[in-house]
Amino acid sequence: MDFVIDKTSVSNNVMTLTKASATVIEAWDFVEIASGLAIKATATSANIAYTKTWAAAWDTTIDVVVDPTLILRGVSTTNFAVTNKSAEVDLAVTSGVQLINLAATTTKVLRVIPAEDAGTAGATTDVKVVINKAII
């Protein structure tokens, strides 16, 4: 499952980034900046942004959402626990799929929201996060 927008308070302001050539970025993924160009975010990304659009290998740009209130729902690598609320966590990538790494706190690019509905204890799906370290 890709990351989907759960809530936002603004009309999803968009910023256009120059994309690395021959790089495919899928809609609903996170991106990072490497050598001044947007690429698909990795587990070691220090700063990330979210995209709702697809960028094929031949595309030269990609639009990312610029919204500090953006709440996203995604899948985590381990079961959610109430103690994960408000935790700063990492992005994981498994077989090309971006996931929430609730067990890692190295890059801390994501933060689990503190709300009652942040996730379901014992489940890996529908964990709600915000971007903790944005590219801007």
BELZI-V923185 format. One record per residue. N is the residue number from 1. RES is the residue in one letter. SS is DSSP state (a for helix, b for strand, c for the rest). OMEGA is omega as a letter, one per 20 degrees, with the letter a starting at -180 (999 if undefined). D_FIRST is the distance of its C-alpha to the first C-alpha in whole Angstrom. Layout:
n:N res:RES ss:SS omega:OMEGA d_first:D_FIRST
n:N res:RES ss:SS omega:OMEGA d_first:D_FIRST
This chain:
n:1 res:M ss:c omega:r d_first:0
n:2 res:D ss:c omega:r d_first:4
n:3 res:F ss:c omega:r d_first:7
n:4 res:V ss:b omega:r d_first:9
n:5 res:I ss:b omega:r d_first:12
n:6 res:D ss:b omega:r d_first:14
n:7 res:K ss:b omega:r d_first:17
n:8 res:T ss:c omega:a d_first:20
n:9 res:S ss:c omega:r d_first:23
n:10 res:V ss:c omega:a d_first:24
n:11 res:S ss:c omega:r d_first:24
n:12 res:N ss:c omega:r d_first:21
n:13 res:N ss:c omega:a d_first:24
n:14 res:V ss:b omega:r d_first:23
n:15 res:M ss:b omega:r d_first:24
n:16 res:T ss:b omega:r d_first:25
n:17 res:L ss:b omega:r d_first:24
n:18 res:T ss:b omega:a d_first:26
n:19 res:K ss:b omega:r d_first:23
n:20 res:A ss:c omega:a d_first:24
n:21 res:S ss:c omega:r d_first:26
n:22 res:A ss:c omega:r d_first:24
n:23 res:T ss:c omega:r d_first:21
n:24 res:V ss:c omega:r d_first:18
n:25 res:I ss:b omega:a d_first:15
n:26 res:E ss:c omega:r d_first:12
n:27 res:A ss:c omega:r d_first:12
n:28 res:W ss:c omega:r d_first:9
n:29 res:D ss:b omega:r d_first:10
n:30 res:F ss:b omega:r d_first:13
n:31 res:V ss:b omega:r d_first:16
n:32 res:E ss:b omega:r d_first:20
n:33 res:I ss:b omega:r d_first:23
n:34 res:A ss:b omega:a d_first:25
n:35 res:S ss:c omega:r d_first:29
n:36 res:G ss:c omega:a d_first:28
n:37 res:L ss:b omega:r d_first:25
n:38 res:A ss:b omega:r d_first:22
n:39 res:I ss:b omega:r d_first:19
n:40 res:K ss:b omega:a d_first:16
n:41 res:A ss:c omega:r d_first:16
n:42 res:T ss:c omega:r d_first:16
n:43 res:A ss:c omega:a d_first:17
n:44 res:T ss:c omega:r d_first:20
n:45 res:S ss:c omega:r d_first:20
n:46 res:A ss:c omega:a d_first:23
n:47 res:N ss:c omega:a d_first:21
n:48 res:I ss:b omega:r d_first:18
n:49 res:A ss:b omega:a d_first:18
n:50 res:Y ss:b omega:r d_first:15
n:51 res:T ss:b omega:r d_first:15
n:52 res:K ss:c omega:a d_first:14
n:53 res:T ss:c omega:r d_first:16
n:54 res:W ss:c omega:r d_first:15
n:55 res:A ss:b omega:r d_first:18
n:56 res:A ss:c omega:a d_first:20
n:57 res:A ss:c omega:a d_first:22
n:58 res:W ss:c omega:r d_first:25
n:59 res:D ss:c omega:a d_first:24
n:60 res:T ss:c omega:r d_first:26
n:61 res:T ss:b omega:r d_first:24
n:62 res:I ss:b omega:r d_first:21
n:63 res:D ss:b omega:r d_first:21
n:64 res:V ss:b omega:a d_first:19
n:65 res:V ss:b omega:r d_first:19
n:66 res:V ss:c omega:a d_first:22
n:67 res:D ss:c omega:a d_first:22
n:68 res:P ss:c omega:r d_first:22
n:69 res:T ss:c omega:a d_first:22
n:70 res:L ss:c omega:r d_first:18
n:71 res:I ss:b omega:a d_first:16
n:72 res:L ss:b omega:r d_first:12
n:73 res:R ss:b omega:r d_first:9
n:74 res:G ss:b omega:a d_first:7
n:75 res:V ss:c omega:r d_first:7
n:76 res:S ss:b omega:a d_first:10
n:77 res:T ss:c omega:r d_first:12
n:78 res:T ss:c omega:a d_first:15
n:79 res:N ss:c omega:r d_first:15
n:80 res:F ss:c omega:r d_first:16
n:81 res:A ss:c omega:r d_first:20
n:82 res:V ss:a omega:r d_first:22
n:83 res:T ss:a omega:r d_first:23
n:84 res:N ss:a omega:a d_first:20
n:85 res:K ss:c omega:a d_first:21
n:86 res:S ss:c omega:a d_first:22
n:87 res:A ss:c omega:r d_first:21
n:88 res:E ss:b omega:a d_first:21
n:89 res:V ss:b omega:a d_first:18
n:90 res:D ss:b omega:r d_first:17
n:91 res:L ss:b omega:r d_first:14
n:92 res:A ss:b omega:r d_first:13
n:93 res:V ss:b omega:r d_first:12
n:94 res:T ss:b omega:a d_first:12
n:95 res:S ss:c omega:r d_first:12
n:96 res:G ss:c omega:a d_first:11
n:97 res:V ss:b omega:r d_first:8
n:98 res:Q ss:b omega:a d_first:9
n:99 res:L ss:b omega:r d_first:9
n:100 res:I ss:b omega:r d_first:11
n:101 res:N ss:b omega:a d_first:14
n:102 res:L ss:c omega:a d_first:16
n:103 res:A ss:c omega:a d_first:19
n:104 res:A ss:c omega:r d_first:20
n:105 res:T ss:c omega:r d_first:22
n:106 res:T ss:c omega:a d_first:23
n:107 res:T ss:c omega:r d_first:22
n:108 res:K ss:c omega:a d_first:21
n:109 res:V ss:c omega:r d_first:19
n:110 res:L ss:b omega:r d_first:17
n:111 res:R ss:b omega:r d_first:19
n:112 res:V ss:b omega:a d_first:17
n:113 res:I ss:c omega:a d_first:19
n:114 res:P ss:c omega:a d_first:22
n:115 res:A ss:c omega:r d_first:22
n:116 res:E ss:c omega:a d_first:22
n:117 res:D ss:c omega:a d_first:19
n:118 res:A ss:c omega:a d_first:17
n:119 res:G ss:c omega:r d_first:15
n:120 res:T ss:c omega:a d_first:16
n:121 res:A ss:c omega:r d_first:19
n:122 res:G ss:c omega:a d_first:18
n:123 res:A ss:c omega:r d_first:14
n:124 res:T ss:c omega:a d_first:11
n:125 res:T ss:c omega:r d_first:9
n:126 res:D ss:c omega:r d_first:10
n:127 res:V ss:b omega:a d_first:11
n:128 res:K ss:b omega:a d_first:13
n:129 res:V ss:b omega:r d_first:15
n:130 res:V ss:b omega:r d_first:17
n:131 res:I ss:b omega:a d_first:18
n:132 res:N ss:c omega:a d_first:21
n:133 res:K ss:c omega:a d_first:22
n:134 res:A ss:b omega:a d_first:22
n:135 res:I ss:c omega:r d_first:23
n:136 res:I ss:c omega:999 d_first:26
